[in-house]
Amino acid sequence: MGVAIDRGYVTGVDQLAYPYFDAWQSPGTEARKRAITVRHLLTMSSGLRFTDAPPGGLGADIEGILNATDSVAY
């Protein structure tokens, strides 16, 4: 992130993060997601809940995320 800021790709850690996520740019995106900053993501303090689902269960599972061809879409 330091290099991205130094090169001007990101203005700073207090910049909103949603412009970097296509899925968060739709009109229906929750206001709390639009308020998340780069700092929140770097410090893992975005407030988004992550729960690891049991094998075969519904929800987010770390194995599925890591093994997916497109982990962001997953």
ABEGO torsion letter per residue (X at the ends): XAAAAAAGABAEAABBAAAABAAAABAABBAAAAABBAAAAAAGAAGBBBBBBBBGBBEBBAAAAAABABAAAX
